Amino acid sequence: MKRRLIAGAVACAALASVTPACSDHTDHARAAAAAASTTTVPRVTDEQASAIADALAKNYSAGQAGFKAVISAGSTETLAGVVDWEGHHVEAVIGSDGTKLVTDGTNVAILKAGTDEWTTEPFDAKSSMIETTMALIAGSASTQRDNPVLIRSNGAVWLGGKTYRVNDTELTLDESGRVAVILFRLASGQVQVTYDFG
């Protein structure tokens, strides 16, 4: 069973902050948990940990969603498009130049604005923040429920309302319990993705 669309070190490392099972044995996860335990921000309750555990599975059950991503890494870039978690692909348009991208996690097809010829190259989530963002978007769903015990043990905290922080990632759940907004904090910058399930 395919748990994540994009397999690879970058996707797993970035998603480790959301999915503790991916990061359970990393120094980063232990350090973040220790830091969270010394702050005054309240740790999640069992009920909240359960809601977080369900969220990625609920995203997958939705099948697909529109998204808008804001990438901040020295400069700001936007991506807008659709992720199809069941069909295993992400389609996006780069805001600054209108380039269209489509990936299945193995290859990426590129259509530069003003042209009508698609080019294809291997997908590499480490090659740019845009491809890293596409991997993060693809990985924001799971065919299985995550383990709430691991979420609590990795120092997940409640930030108010339906917003939580797990390691370096903040997620806000919608009324249906899906991830509506997710903020990834990476060494090279940050990515905020807003999903539209309408």
Beta strands, then each sheet from edge to edge (+ up, - down):
strand 1: 64-72
strand 2: 76-84
strand 3: 89-94
strand 4: 100-103
strand 5: 107-111
strand 6: 119-122
strand 7: 157-160
strand 8: 163-166
strand 9: 169-173
strand 10: 179-186
strand 11: 189-196
sheet 1: 6+ 5- 4+ 3- 2+ 1- 11+ 10- 9+ 8- 7+
end
